Amino acid sequence: MPEKLKPNYIDHISIAVKDIKEAEEDFRLTFGWEADGRYSDDDEKINVVYYMIGQTALEIMEDMDGTGEVAKFIDKHGEGIMVFSINVDNTIDSLELLKRNGARLLDQKPRFAKELKRHFAFLHPKQCHGVLAEVIDGKY
């Protein structure tokens, strides 16, 4: 019997877009939302705009230079939901549990997001039927 991962909540959902300014304007016109924040992650080659919906962030993200994972995702699947992230108390412990359960992982050790000061790790998209799942600790 597999061990149960204990999630706190959905941390964030990330939508891959070709043009972040266009997407941000679409969200403003559709929902009346102004962005709650922005950041760039040079290691992941992404620019991000996010909206807080309760504890969950809805991110729109674009590739910085056309060579990162977001660009590859859009080339293969088009724009759309690329990542769902599960908030956990401890990414290291959660990753070990996933390994014991036999999950297909992209990360054997957690990464560290300098911009957000949080640890995270990705599961292989084939593990979750085409969506990149992530475990992440800390607060958005």
N, C-alpha and C positions, 0 to 999 in steps of 0.2 A: 504494500500500500504506500503510495507516495506521501511525503510530508506536505503539510499545508503551508503555503506561503501566507504570512499574515500581513495583508496590506493595510495601510492607514486610510488611503483614499486615492483616487486618480489624481496624480500630481499635475500632469499636463498632457494635452493632445496637440500634436504638431502637424500642420498642414503645409506641404511643400508647394511653393508658388514660383512662377517665373519672374514676376515683378512685384516686389513687396509694397512699393508705393501704390500701385494699382489695387492690390488686394486690400491694403489698409483703407483706401478710399471706398472700396466696395463695402467693407464692414461698417464704415462710418455712415454711408448712405443707406445701407440696408437696416442696420440695427441701431444707429444713432450713437455707436460706441466711439469713444476716444481711447487711444492706446493707454494702457497702464504703465507700459515701459518698453524699452528697447535695449538690445545688446548685440554685440558682434562676438563671435567665437572664431578666432583665427585658426585654432587647431582643427576645428570641425568645418571650417570654411563656410560659415553661415552668418547671415544677418537675420535678426529675429525682432518681431514686434509681437507683444503679447497683451492679452485681455484677461483680467481675473474674473472668473465666474465662480463665486464662492471661494473655496480653497483651491479650485482647479484653474490652471492657466490654459487658455486657448492660444497657441502660438501660430503665427504665420512666419514661414522662414524661406529665405531665398539663398541660393548658392552665391558665394562671393565672386567666383571667377570662372564658373562653368566646368570645373574639374572635380568638385566634391561629390559627396554621396547624395545630396539633394538634387544636383543636376542629373546624376545617373538615374535616380528614382524617377524624375520627371521624364527623362528620355524613354524609360521603359514603360512607365505606367500613366504618364500625364500628371497634371496637378492633382493633389488630393491628400488624404490623411496618410501620413508616413509613419508616425510614431505615437504610441500610447505609453505613458509612463506611470508606473505604480510607485507611490510613496511608501517606503519601508523605514523601520527604525534604524537598520544598519545594512548598508549595501554589501559589505563583506560577508556577513552572516547569511544574507539572502542569496547571494551568489553561490555560497557553499551548499545551501539547501537545494538550489536549482541543479547544481552539479550532481548531488546525491540522487535527485529525481531523474537524472538522465537527460535533462534539457539540453538542446543544441544551443550553444552560446557563441557569441562573437567575441566576448571578453572573458578571459579566464581570471583576470584581476580587474578590480574597479578602476575606472578613469577618474580624474579630478577636474571638475569644471571651475577654472579660476574665477570666471566672471560671476558665478553663482555661489562659489565656495561650497560645493557639494560633490559627493561621490556618486557615480552612476556606472551601470554596466548594461550592455545590450544582449538580448537573446537573438538568435538567428531568425530572420523573417519567416523562414519556412516553419519554425516552431509555432508561430501564431498566424498561419495561413496568409502570409504576404504582408503583414504589418510588423514593423520593427517594434518589439516590446522592450521596455527598459525598467529596471529597478533603480530608484534614486532615494537618497536620504536627505534630511534637512528640510528647510522650508524654502518655497519659491521666493 
